[in-house]
Amino acid sequence: FHEAKGGTWEDCTVEGIKDLQDGKGTKHFMVRWSSKDAEAEPVSRLRIIFHGEDPDVFADRVQFAFEALRKAQARIRLNFFVDNMPVDDIQALDDDQVLRVLELVKNSSALR
């Protein structure tokens, strides 16, 4: 998948694997594009489909990755909003309110 060409699929040769040394253990395939005579470029596994690889399995892997990304971004946004909620003028629950919440929880069918 050649992103510099607007996201086109193009033949390439994998020449090796490179550790990006980002502290996360990220590795990319070093590929040389068939259409140009240039140095090998790093490409992630999600951007390569090998000859003989099942396209349905590849599509499922890409879909799973993007769904996981979407969920992670939503979790990050939620955590950001929760962490930055104003708490200055929030009153504590009184004893009666705490007891009502506990009763609701105890009688919840989902917790039985």
N, C-alpha and C positions, 0 to 999 in steps of 0.2 A: 504494500500500500504506500504509494509515493505521495506524501502530503504536500511537498513543494510543488507538485503538478496539479494541485487542486483536488487531491484525493482520488487518484486513479490507481488501478491495479496494474502492476508492471512486473515483468520478469526480472529476477535478480539472482545473484549468486551469494550464498552465505559463506563468508570467509572466516568466521570465527565468532567467539563470544567475548564481550568486553564487560568487565566489572566497572560500573560508573563511579565507584568509590564515593557514594553519597551517604555512607553510614547506614544504609538500609539493606545492603546486599543486592541492590538492583543490578541486573545484568541485561544487556541488549545484544542482539545479533548484529554483527558487522556485515553489512551487505554492500555489494557493488551492483549498481543498476545497469541492466543490459543496454539501455538506450544512451548512456553517456559514459565517457571515459574520464572518470574522476576517482577520487579516493573513496574507500569504503565509508559508509555512514552507519551510525548506530540506529537500530530500529527495534522497537519493543515486540514481544511475542504476540501481542494482540493485533499487530499490524502485518503479520506474516501468515500466509497459508501455504503450506508445502504441497508440492505435487504428490498426489496419492492420499492426501489428507481428506477426510470426509467434510465437505462444505457445511453440512448440517451441524456437525459437532463444532466446527469453527464458529458458525453463526451463534450457536448456543453459548459458547464461551464468551464471545463479544457481548452478547445481550446480558449475560450474567454480570460481566464486569461493569457495564454501564448502569445496570440496576443497582449494583452494590455502590457505585459512585454516587448515584442519586440519593440513596438511603443515607450514606455517610454525610453528604452535604446537608441533608435535611436535619440529621442529628447535630451537626456542627451549628447550624442556624438556631436550632432549639436551645442548645447549651449556651450559645451566645446570648440569646434573649433572656434566658433564665438567670444567667450570671450577671446581667446588666439591669435586672428589674430593680426599681427603686424599693427600698425597704424601710425608709425613714419613718413614714407615717402609718405603718401597718400595726394594728393592735393585736395583741396576743389573744388566743381563744380563752374564754372563761371556762370554769369547771363544767358548767352545764353543756356548753358546746362540745367540749371534749368527750363527755359521756354520750352525747347523741351520736357523734361520729363513731365512737367505739361500738355502740349498739348496732348501728347500720352495718358496720364491718362484720360484726359477729353473726348477724342475721343474713348476710349476703350468701346467696346460693352458689356463687362462683367460688367461694372459699370453703365450702363444705366437702 
